[in-house]
């Protein structure tokens, strides 16, 4: 049973007990069990906090009690995480958080009669030689699947949802597998007009600060020396959006980050660079447009124009998909609520 045994420690519940559940999970490998529970059982404590259950470890076993749905979600999350450890992976608190989210989402989808509540928890993954990343929210799972099947993918939503990080990770995976010959990372630098001339240094020094999130994701997925060699050889190219004009980007994974700050003309220019065997990923947050007043965001316009176009996928992240510190999600919600109030106050009286 996937390396562990499940023992029900109470008799079959009567009708009055159907809302409660208790069982014991026993894991065969003591070292993996210790990693699964976490230092000072911190992973189990997170399960308790998020699912409102009771989880008590003893040796390589854990006793779980609480509402039926919540305990089943805990079982699926632990089952998935233990399987990950068996396959040579590691787990952090953020991975536990992701497993919990996915287990909850799986129950939300189990209203279909063809699905079973004991179904094994699965998550889409992106793998390179250095690291494997599993989806931590249902939207991330949808996003990774979209990256696998579509030539042009838009990932839009608030900061902290992983849309840029996963895009770079997927591009690194394609490069390592030989599916593409190069990676091109681009971003509107400084502002929509991309006025870089006043900054000191060569072009790389000018744009590096604005492309730092893309660099960080690259170094997470590939060894640092390989990244440096690839940049030097032109296999990985990092350039401001203006330098895309007039090019045809074939056999390349091309990412445009912070796309909400492109103009309509810039966005059209970028999208029409797609060449044979090319993949394009466009990320941005339509609620964070820094363009001058009256200038329409190229991202917002593209989402409208390309709706329903074959080969184009749009994945929309929300505040519930924020995978950074939980405070980030609360901050995003607060700002969205304030924006909604302002929009309503600006509506003309009817």
C-alpha positions as CSV (number, residue, x, y, z in Angstrom):
1,X,0.0,0.0,0.0
2,X,2.5,2.5,-1.2
3,X,5.0,1.8,1.6
4,X,2.6,2.2,4.5
5,X,-0.3,0.5,6.3
6,X,-3.6,1.9,7.4
7,X,-5.2,0.6,10.5
8,X,-8.7,1.6,11.6
9,X,-8.5,1.9,15.4
10,X,-12.2,2.2,16.0
11,X,-15.1,-0.1,15.1
12,X,-17.4,0.6,12.2
13,X,-19.1,3.9,13.1
14,X,-22.8,3.9,13.9
15,X,-25.1,6.4,12.2
16,X,-24.5,8.9,15.0
17,X,-20.7,8.6,14.5
18,X,-20.5,9.1,10.7
19,X,-19.1,12.6,11.0
20,X,-16.1,11.3,13.0
21,X,-13.2,9.2,11.9
22,X,-10.0,7.8,13.4
23,X,-7.3,5.6,12.0
24,X,-3.6,4.9,12.2
25,X,-1.1,5.2,9.4
26,X,2.1,3.2,9.7
27,X,5.0,3.8,7.4
28,X,7.6,1.1,6.7
29,X,10.7,3.3,6.4
30,X,11.5,5.0,9.7
31,X,13.8,7.7,8.1
32,X,11.1,8.7,5.6
33,X,8.5,8.7,8.3
34,X,10.6,11.1,10.3
35,X,11.0,13.4,7.3
36,X,7.3,13.1,6.6
37,X,6.3,14.2,10.1
38,X,8.9,17.0,10.1
39,X,11.2,18.4,12.7
40,X,9.3,18.4,16.0
41,X,6.3,17.1,14.0
42,X,5.9,20.5,12.3
43,X,4.4,19.0,9.2
44,X,1.7,17.2,11.2
45,X,1.0,20.4,13.1
46,X,0.4,22.1,9.8
47,X,-2.1,19.4,8.9
48,X,-3.8,19.9,12.2
49,X,-4.0,23.6,11.7
50,X,-5.3,23.6,8.1
51,X,-7.6,20.6,8.3
52,X,-8.8,21.0,12.0
53,X,-7.8,17.4,12.8
54,X,-5.8,15.7,15.5
55,X,-2.5,14.1,14.3
56,X,-0.3,12.3,16.9
57,X,3.0,10.6,15.9
58,X,4.4,7.6,17.7
59,X,7.5,6.1,16.1
60,X,6.8,5.6,12.4
61,X,3.0,5.7,12.9
62,X,0.6,8.6,13.2
63,X,-2.9,8.5,14.6
64,X,-5.3,10.8,12.8
65,X,-8.8,11.7,14.1
66,X,-11.4,14.3,13.1
67,X,-14.2,14.8,10.6
68,X,-14.3,12.1,7.9
69,X,-13.6,14.4,5.0
70,X,-10.7,16.2,6.8
71,X,-9.1,12.9,7.9
72,X,-9.3,11.5,4.4
73,X,-7.7,14.7,3.1
74,X,-4.9,14.3,5.6
75,X,-4.4,10.6,4.6
76,X,-4.2,11.6,0.9
77,X,-1.7,14.4,1.6
78,X,0.5,12.2,3.7
79,X,0.3,9.3,1.2
80,X,1.4,11.7,-1.6
81,X,4.3,13.2,0.4
82,X,5.6,9.8,1.5
83,X,5.5,8.6,-2.1
84,X,7.5,11.6,-3.0
85,X,10.1,10.8,-0.4
86,X,10.3,7.2,-1.7
87,X,11.1,8.5,-5.1
88,X,14.1,10.4,-3.8
89,X,12.4,13.8,-3.4
90,X,12.4,16.0,-0.3
91,X,9.6,17.9,1.4
92,X,9.3,21.3,3.0
93,X,6.5,23.0,4.8
94,X,5.5,24.7,1.5
95,X,5.2,21.2,-0.1
96,X,2.9,20.1,2.8
97,X,0.8,23.2,2.3
98,X,0.5,22.4,-1.4
99,X,-0.4,18.7,-0.7
100,X,-3.2,19.9,1.7
101,X,-4.5,22.4,-0.9
102,X,-4.6,19.7,-3.6
103,X,-6.3,17.2,-1.3
104,X,-9.0,19.7,-0.5
105,X,-9.4,20.5,-4.2
106,X,-9.7,16.8,-5.0
107,X,-12.7,16.6,-2.6
108,X,-14.3,19.6,-4.2
109,X,-14.2,17.8,-7.5
110,X,-15.5,14.5,-6.2
111,X,-19.1,15.4,-6.6
112,X,-18.9,13.4,-9.9
113,X,-20.3,9.8,-9.2
114,X,-17.4,8.3,-11.3
115,X,-14.7,9.5,-8.9
116,X,-13.8,7.7,-5.7
117,X,-12.8,9.5,-2.5
118,X,-9.9,7.1,-2.0
119,X,-8.3,8.1,-5.3
120,X,-4.6,8.7,-5.1
121,X,-3.5,12.3,-5.0
122,X,-1.6,13.4,-8.2
123,X,0.0,16.7,-9.1
124,X,1.6,17.9,-12.3
125,X,5.4,18.3,-12.0
126,X,8.3,20.0,-13.7
127,X,11.6,18.2,-13.5
128,X,15.2,19.2,-14.3
129,X,18.4,17.5,-13.3
130,X,18.7,19.9,-10.3
131,X,15.2,20.1,-9.0
132,X,11.6,18.8,-9.3
133,X,8.7,21.1,-8.7
134,X,5.2,19.9,-8.0
135,X,2.1,22.0,-8.3
136,X,1.0,23.4,-5.0
137,X,-2.5,24.6,-6.0
138,X,-5.1,23.4,-8.4
139,X,-4.4,26.4,-10.6
140,X,-0.7,25.6,-10.7
141,X,-1.6,22.1,-11.8
142,X,-3.8,23.5,-14.6
143,X,-1.0,25.9,-15.6
144,X,1.6,23.1,-15.9
145,X,-0.8,21.0,-17.9
146,X,-1.4,24.0,-20.2
147,X,2.3,24.6,-20.7
148,X,2.6,21.0,-21.8
149,X,-0.1,21.1,-24.4
150,X,-0.2,24.7,-25.8
151,X,2.2,26.7,-27.9
152,X,1.1,30.0,-26.3
153,X,0.2,30.2,-22.6
154,X,-1.0,33.3,-20.7
155,X,-0.5,33.0,-16.9
156,X,-2.2,36.0,-15.3
157,X,-2.9,36.9,-11.7
158,X,-1.4,38.4,-8.5
159,X,2.1,38.2,-7.2
160,X,3.3,35.1,-5.4
161,X,1.2,32.6,-7.3
162,X,4.3,31.0,-9.0
163,X,3.3,31.9,-12.6
164,X,6.7,33.3,-13.5
165,X,8.7,30.8,-11.6
166,X,6.9,27.8,-13.1
167,X,7.3,29.4,-16.6
168,X,11.1,29.6,-16.2
169,X,11.2,26.1,-14.7
170,X,9.3,24.7,-17.7
171,X,11.5,26.4,-20.1
172,X,14.6,25.0,-18.4
173,X,13.0,21.5,-18.6
174,X,12.4,21.9,-22.3
175,X,16.0,23.0,-22.8
176,X,17.5,20.1,-20.8
177,X,15.4,17.6,-22.8
178,X,16.4,19.1,-26.1
179,X,12.8,20.1,-27.0
180,X,14.1,23.6,-27.7
181,X,17.5,25.0,-28.5
182,X,17.4,28.1,-26.4
183,X,15.5,30.1,-23.8
184,X,14.7,33.8,-24.3
185,X,13.5,35.8,-21.2
186,X,12.1,39.2,-21.7
187,X,10.4,41.9,-19.7
188,X,9.4,45.6,-20.2
189,X,12.3,47.2,-18.3
190,X,11.9,50.3,-16.1
191,X,8.6,51.4,-17.7
192,X,6.6,50.7,-20.9
193,X,8.8,53.1,-22.9
194,X,11.9,51.1,-21.8
195,X,14.1,54.2,-21.6
196,X,17.3,52.5,-20.4
197,X,19.9,54.9,-21.9
198,X,20.4,57.0,-18.8
199,X,21.4,53.9,-16.7
200,X,25.1,53.2,-16.3
201,X,26.9,50.1,-17.7
202,X,26.4,47.9,-20.8
203,X,23.0,46.4,-21.8
204,X,23.3,43.4,-19.4
205,X,24.0,45.7,-16.5
206,X,21.2,48.0,-17.4
207,X,18.5,45.3,-17.5
208,X,19.7,42.8,-14.9
209,X,17.9,44.5,-11.9
210,X,14.6,44.3,-13.8
211,X,15.1,40.7,-14.8
212,X,16.3,39.4,-11.4
213,X,13.2,37.2,-10.7
214,X,13.9,35.4,-14.0
215,X,17.6,34.8,-13.1
216,X,16.6,33.6,-9.6
217,X,14.2,31.0,-11.1
218,X,16.9,29.9,-13.6
219,X,19.5,29.3,-10.9
220,X,17.0,27.4,-8.9
221,X,16.4,24.9,-11.8
222,X,19.9,24.7,-13.3
223,X,23.5,24.6,-11.8
224,X,25.0,28.1,-11.7
225,X,27.9,27.3,-13.9
226,X,25.6,25.9,-16.6
227,X,23.5,29.0,-16.5
228,X,26.5,31.3,-16.9
229,X,27.9,29.2,-19.8
230,X,24.5,29.1,-21.5
231,X,24.1,32.9,-21.2
232,X,27.7,33.4,-22.6
233,X,26.9,31.1,-25.5
234,X,23.6,32.7,-26.2
235,X,21.6,29.6,-25.4
236,X,19.9,31.6,-22.7
237,X,19.2,35.2,-23.7
238,X,17.9,37.8,-21.3
239,X,16.8,41.0,-23.1
240,X,14.4,43.9,-22.8
241,X,11.2,43.7,-24.9
242,X,12.4,46.3,-27.4
243,X,15.1,43.9,-28.6
244,X,12.6,41.4,-29.8
245,X,11.5,43.5,-32.8
246,X,12.3,42.1,-36.2
247,X,13.2,38.6,-34.9
248,X,11.7,35.2,-35.6
249,X,12.1,33.0,-32.5
250,X,12.2,29.4,-33.7
251,X,13.1,26.4,-31.6
252,X,12.9,28.5,-28.5
253,X,11.0,28.8,-25.2
254,X,10.2,32.5,-25.0
255,X,8.9,34.1,-21.8
256,X,7.5,37.6,-21.4
257,X,7.2,38.6,-17.8
258,X,5.4,41.7,-16.4
259,X,3.4,41.7,-19.6
260,X,0.7,44.1,-18.1
261,X,3.2,46.9,-18.8
262,X,3.3,46.3,-22.6
263,X,1.5,48.6,-24.9
264,X,-0.9,47.1,-27.5
265,X,1.8,47.5,-30.3
266,X,4.5,45.9,-28.1
267,X,2.3,42.9,-27.3
268,X,1.4,42.3,-30.9
269,X,5.1,42.7,-31.9
270,X,6.1,40.1,-29.3
271,X,3.4,37.5,-30.1
272,X,4.1,37.6,-33.8
273,X,7.8,36.6,-33.1
274,X,6.7,33.0,-32.5
275,X,8.6,30.7,-34.9
276,X,8.6,27.1,-35.8
277,X,8.8,24.7,-32.8
278,X,8.6,27.7,-30.5
279,X,6.8,28.0,-27.2
280,X,5.7,31.3,-25.7
281,X,4.7,32.0,-22.1
282,X,3.3,35.4,-21.2
283,X,2.9,36.3,-17.5
284,X,1.5,39.4,-15.8
285,X,-1.0,40.9,-13.4
286,X,-3.6,43.0,-15.1
287,X,-4.4,44.7,-11.8
288,X,-0.8,46.1,-11.6
289,X,-0.6,48.2,-14.8
290,X,2.0,50.9,-14.6
291,X,1.3,52.4,-18.1
292,X,0.5,56.1,-18.4
293,X,-3.2,57.0,-17.9
294,X,-5.2,56.3,-21.0
295,X,-2.8,53.8,-22.5
296,X,-4.3,50.4,-22.7
297,X,-2.4,47.4,-21.5
298,X,-1.3,45.0,-24.3
299,X,-1.9,42.1,-22.0
300,X,-5.5,43.0,-21.2
301,X,-6.1,43.6,-24.9
302,X,-4.5,40.3,-26.0
303,X,-6.6,38.3,-23.5
304,X,-9.7,39.7,-25.1
305,X,-8.6,39.4,-28.8
306,X,-7.1,35.8,-28.4
307,X,-10.0,34.4,-26.5
308,X,-10.9,31.0,-28.1
309,X,-8.0,31.0,-30.5
310,X,-6.7,27.5,-31.2
311,X,-3.4,26.7,-29.5
312,X,-3.8,29.5,-26.9
313,X,-4.4,28.7,-23.2
314,X,-5.2,31.3,-20.5
315,X,-4.7,30.3,-16.9
316,X,-6.0,32.8,-14.3
317,X,-4.5,32.8,-10.8
318,X,-6.4,34.2,-7.8
319,X,-5.4,35.2,-4.3
320,X,-6.1,31.7,-3.0
321,X,-3.2,30.5,-5.3
322,X,-0.6,32.6,-3.5
323,X,2.1,30.2,-2.4
324,X,4.3,32.7,-0.5
325,X,3.8,33.7,3.1
326,X,0.1,33.5,4.0
327,X,0.2,37.2,4.7
328,X,0.8,37.8,1.0
329,X,-2.6,36.3,0.2
330,X,-4.3,38.5,2.8
331,X,-2.6,41.6,1.4
332,X,-3.7,40.7,-2.1
333,X,-7.3,40.3,-0.9
334,X,-7.2,43.6,1.0
335,X,-6.0,45.5,-2.1
336,X,-8.6,43.8,-4.3
337,X,-11.3,44.7,-1.9
338,X,-10.2,48.4,-1.9
339,X,-10.0,48.4,-5.7
340,X,-13.6,47.1,-5.9
341,X,-14.8,49.8,-3.6
342,X,-13.0,52.5,-5.6
343,X,-14.4,51.2,-8.9
344,X,-17.9,51.2,-7.4
345,X,-17.5,54.8,-6.1
346,X,-16.4,55.9,-9.6
347,X,-19.5,54.6,-11.3
348,X,-21.8,57.4,-12.4
349,X,-25.1,57.8,-10.6
350,X,-28.0,56.0,-12.3
